[in-house]
Amino acid sequence: MYSEVMTTSERLIESTRELLWERGFTGTSPKAILQRAGVGQGSMYHHFAGKSDLALAAIRRTAQTMRATAETALSGEGGAYDRVRAYLLRERDVLRGCPVGRLTMDPDVIADPALRQPVFETLDWLRGRIAGILREGLEQGEFDAELDPDGTAAAVVATVQGGYVLARAAESPAPFDTAVHGVLALLTARTTRTPHGA
């Protein structure tokens, strides 16, 4: 399943990332992690202090990956609207959900300040990054002066995360797509000129 060149610790982190996404913290047993990683018993405790320590490494890796993926879209070509649009319309496995967002629904993660911190920081970074882009758009005259960058950025992040929930409930990506296009229509209404690709 994993590359031969991956170290044991990397295998453990990657298998834990996948299992947390699929099963949550409680449903991810050390035995399941070892089986998924294809490593021997005791390997976890050789590299990590225990399950929580390994989960923290996995959550941090998931958070880094999400940031990098979002940043690729948000730092692309075009104006502020184009970049936010690229983020909203980027390819996603909608029915699987957001690996970071799903952790907010895991009571064991939320109850542990150390595990919760990278989740909060990542979602807060995303909101702030989008707000900064919208602020740039305001300064460049792309949006009308009544646009609230912070409130709009929070709405964008909430739409994406809520869209995943709606899609999973319906077992269809259609509700996610509807939500994303809805927030884009609201954002378009605040532009002072017709955005590219709108």
C-alpha positions in Angstrom: 0.0 0.0 0.0 2.8 2.4 0.9 6.1 3.0 -0.9 9.0 0.9 0.0 11.1 4.0 0.6 8.7 5.4 3.2 10.1 5.2 6.8 8.2 3.4 9.5 7.2 6.7 11.1 5.9 8.0 7.8 3.8 4.9 7.3 2.4 5.2 10.8 1.5 8.9 10.2 -0.1 8.3 6.8 -2.1 5.3 8.0 -3.3 7.3 11.1 -4.3 10.2 8.9 -6.5 7.9 6.7 -8.0 6.1 9.7 -8.8 9.4 11.5 -10.6 10.6 8.4 -12.5 7.3 8.0 -13.2 6.3 11.7 -12.4 9.2 14.0 -10.1 9.0 17.0 -12.0 6.5 19.1 -12.5 4.2 16.1 -8.8 4.3 15.3 -7.1 1.6 17.4 -3.4 1.0 17.6 -3.9 -2.4 16.0 -5.7 -0.9 13.0 -2.9 1.7 12.6 -0.3 -1.0 12.6 -2.3 -3.2 10.2 -2.8 -0.3 7.8 0.8 0.8 8.0 2.0 -2.8 7.5 4.5 -2.5 10.4 5.2 -4.7 13.3 3.8 -4.6 16.8 5.7 -2.1 19.0 6.6 0.1 16.1 4.2 2.9 17.2 5.9 3.1 20.7 9.3 3.1 19.2 8.6 6.3 17.2 5.8 7.9 19.2 4.8 8.2 22.9 1.4 6.6 22.2 -1.7 6.9 20.2 -2.4 10.6 21.1 1.2 11.6 20.1 0.8 9.8 16.8 -2.6 11.3 16.2 -1.2 14.7 16.8 1.5 14.2 14.2 -1.2 12.9 11.8 -3.5 15.8 12.4 -0.7 18.3 11.9 0.2 16.6 8.6 -3.4 16.7 7.5 -3.6 20.4 8.4 -0.4 21.1 6.4 -1.7 19.3 3.4 -5.0 21.2 3.5 -3.2 24.5 3.8 -1.0 23.7 0.8 -3.9 22.6 -1.3 -6.0 25.7 -0.5 -3.0 27.9 -1.0 -2.4 26.5 -4.5 -5.9 27.7 -5.5 -5.9 31.0 -3.5 -2.5 32.1 -4.9 -3.4 31.4 -8.5 -3.8 33.9 -11.4 -6.5 36.5 -11.6 -8.1 38.9 -9.2 -9.6 38.3 -5.8 -12.9 36.9 -7.1 -11.1 34.6 -9.5 -8.9 33.2 -6.7 -11.7 32.6 -4.3 -13.7 31.0 -7.1 -10.8 28.7 -7.9 -10.7 27.6 -4.3 -14.4 27.0 -4.1 -14.5 25.1 -7.4 -11.3 23.1 -7.0 -11.6 19.3 -7.3 -12.6 17.6 -4.0 -13.8 14.2 -2.8 -17.0 15.8 -1.6 -18.6 12.6 -0.2 -15.6 11.8 1.8 -15.7 15.2 3.5 -13.0 17.5 4.7 -10.3 15.7 6.7 -9.8 18.7 8.9 -13.5 19.7 9.2 -14.5 16.2 10.1 -12.2 16.3 13.1 -14.3 19.1 14.6 -17.1 16.6 15.0 -14.8 14.1 16.8 -15.5 14.6 20.6 -12.2 13.1 21.5 -10.3 15.5 19.3 -12.2 18.6 20.5 -11.8 17.6 24.2 -8.0 17.4 23.8 -6.5 20.9 23.5 -3.4 19.6 21.8 -5.3 17.7 19.2 -7.8 20.5 18.7 -5.2 23.3 18.2 -4.0 22.4 14.7 -7.7 22.0 13.6 -8.6 25.4 14.9 -5.4 27.0 13.5 -6.0 25.6 10.1 -9.6 26.7 9.8 -8.7 30.1 11.2 -5.8 30.5 8.8 -8.2 29.7 5.9 -10.7 32.2 7.0 -8.0 34.8 7.4 -6.3 34.0 4.1 -9.6 34.4 2.2 -10.4 37.6 4.1 -7.0 39.0 3.0 -7.7 38.2 -0.6 -11.1 39.9 -0.4 -9.5 42.9 1.2 -7.1 43.1 -1.7 -10.0 43.0 -4.0 -11.7 45.9 -2.1 -8.5 48.0 -2.3 -8.3 47.4 -6.0 -11.9 48.4 -6.6 -13.0 44.8 -7.6 -15.8 44.8 -5.0 -18.2 47.4 -3.9 -17.3 49.2 -0.7 -20.0 47.5 1.4 -18.3 44.1 1.2 -17.2 42.9 4.6 -14.1 40.8 4.0 -14.1 39.1 7.4 -17.8 38.2 7.4 -17.7 37.1 3.8 -14.6 34.9 4.3 -16.3 33.3 7.3 -19.3 32.6 5.1 -17.1 31.1 2.4 -15.5 28.7 4.9 -18.8 27.9 6.5 -20.4 27.2 3.1 -17.6 24.7 2.2 -17.7 22.9 5.5 -21.5 22.9 5.6 -21.6 21.8 2.0 -19.7 18.6 2.9 -22.2 17.8 5.6 -25.2 18.4 3.3 -23.5 16.2 0.6 -22.8 13.4 2.9 -26.4 13.5 4.3 -27.8 13.3 0.7 -25.1 10.8 -0.5 -24.6 13.2 -3.4 -22.2 16.0 -4.2 -25.2 18.1 -5.6 -25.9 19.9 -2.3 -22.2 20.9 -2.0 -22.2 22.2 -5.6 -25.4 24.2 -5.0 -24.0 25.8 -1.8 -20.8 26.7 -3.5 -22.5 28.3 -6.5 -24.8 30.1 -4.2 -22.0 31.8 -2.3 -20.3 32.6 -5.6 -23.5 34.3 -6.8 -23.6 36.4 -3.6 -20.0 37.3 -4.1 -20.6 38.2 -7.7 -23.3 40.5 -6.6 -20.7 42.5 -4.7 -18.3 42.9 -7.6 -18.0 46.2 -9.4 -17.4 44.5 -12.8 -18.2 41.1 -14.3 -15.6 38.6 -13.0 -13.8 36.3 -15.4 -15.5 33.0 -15.9 -18.6 34.0 -14.0 
